[in-house]
Amino acid sequence: MLVLSRKEAQRIRLGDSIVITVVRLSGDKVRLGIQAPKEMLVLRDELEPLEAAAKPPKASCDSDCTKAACTDECNQLARSA
């Protein structure tokens, strides 16, 4: 884990498309601004289990699958294997 110290209005860049800005410091709280592509999910850590529970289970892929969504997922799995 990389740990950085930042002052108010200072930024951290993650790759080419994500910028995190320290908007305000107030007591023991830090207010952050996050600029990221719309297609990127930005979620507070404590909300992640709720988000994961709300998602439907992924379909298992086999060689007989012809549905477009399943085919795309199977292709992605094949590329990553």
N, C-alpha and C positions, 0 to 999 in steps of 0.2 A: 504494500500500500504506500502510495506517495502522499505525504502530508505536507501541505503548503500553508504558510501564513500570508494573509492578504489583508489589506486595509480597505476601508470603505471606498467604493468606486473603482477598485482594481479588478482586473479580469484574469480568467484562466481560459485558455483555448484547448479544446480537445479535438484533434484532427483539424480538418478544414471547415467543418460546418457547425461546430458546437462552441458556444461562448458562455461561460458562467461569470456573472458579475456580482460582486458583493454590493448590494444596494444599500443596506443599512445595518449597523451594529447597534444593539440596544440591550444593555445588561448582559444576560447570558444567551441572548438570541441573535441569530444572524439571518438577515433576509437576503435571499439570493434571487437573481434574475437569470433565467436560462433561455438562450436563443438556440433553437435546434430545428431541423427540418420537420415539417408537419407530419411526415410519415414515421417519425421516430417517437416511440412511446417514452414519455417522461413521467415517472410515477414515484411518489414518496414511498420509501421502503416499507413503512407500516401498512400501506394499502396493497402491496403486492399479493399477499395471500388471498385477499378478497377478490382481486382481479383474476387470479389464477383459478379460483373456485368457480367463478362465473363463466369461464370459457368452456365450451363443449369439449369433450375428449377428442383427441385427434383420431382420425380414421386410420386403421392399419392398412398398409399398402401391400398388394400382391400383384402378381403378373397378369391377373385377369381384370384388374381395375381399369375402367374406361371413362369414369367421370372426370371432367376437366380438372376440378380442384384436387382430386386424389392423384391424377396423373402428374400435375405440377409438383405436388408434394413428393411423390415417388422419384421424380427427376431430381429434385433438390437433395433428397436423401442419397440417391445414387451418386451424385456429384461429390457429396461430402464424405462418402465412404472410402 
